[in-house]
């Protein structure tokens, strides 16, 4: 298991499932108002979310195998 602490796992899962998608939504709205660097911000958020999602999935799979 990647995350030995359940609290770390829960926080990262919440960030990847809620916080980053909400911030991506806000960036999309800002893009409609011609806010600068929207593509860069969206790309960074998508990359971070992909990494967190992969780490959470790997940790979840390892935890389920231990059971």
C-alpha positions in Angstrom: 0.0 0.0 0.0 1.4 3.4 -0.9 -0.3 5.4 1.9 0.1 3.7 5.3 -2.0 6.5 6.9 -5.8 6.4 6.1 -6.1 10.1 6.7 -3.5 10.9 3.9 -5.4 8.5 1.6 -8.7 10.2 2.4 -7.4 13.7 1.9 -5.8 12.8 -1.4 -8.9 11.0 -2.6 -11.1 14.1 -1.7 -8.7 16.4 -3.5 -8.7 14.3 -6.6 -12.4 13.7 -6.6 -13.7 17.1 -5.5 -11.2 20.0 -5.2 -9.4 19.7 -8.5 -12.5 19.2 -10.6 -14.1 22.2 -9.0 -11.0 24.4 -9.6 -11.0 23.1 -13.2 -14.6 24.2 -13.5 -13.7 27.7 -12.2 -10.8 27.9 -14.7 -13.2 27.0 -17.5 -15.5 29.8 -16.5 -12.6 32.2 -16.3 -11.7 31.1 -19.9 -15.0 32.4 -21.1 -14.1 35.8 -19.8 -10.7 35.8 -21.6 -8.6 35.3 -18.4 -4.9 34.7 -19.3 -3.1 31.4 -19.1 -6.2 29.3 -18.8 -4.7 26.5 -20.9 -1.6 26.3 -18.7 -3.6 26.3 -15.5 -6.0 23.6 -16.8 -3.1 21.5 -18.0 -1.4 21.6 -14.6 -4.7 20.8 -12.8 -5.4 17.9 -15.1 -1.8 16.5 -14.7 -2.0 16.7 -10.9 -5.4 15.1 -10.8 -4.3 12.3 -13.0 -1.3 11.6 -10.8 -3.4 11.7 -7.6 -6.0 9.5 -9.2 -3.4 6.9 -10.1 -1.8 6.9 -6.7 -5.2 6.6 -5.0 -6.2 3.7 -7.3 -2.9 1.9 -6.7 -3.2 2.3 -3.0 -6.8 1.1 -3.0 -5.9 -2.0 -5.1 -3.0 -2.9 -2.6 -5.3 -2.4 0.3 -8.0 -4.7 -1.2 -5.4 -7.4 -1.9 -4.4 -7.4 1.8 -7.9 -8.1 2.9 
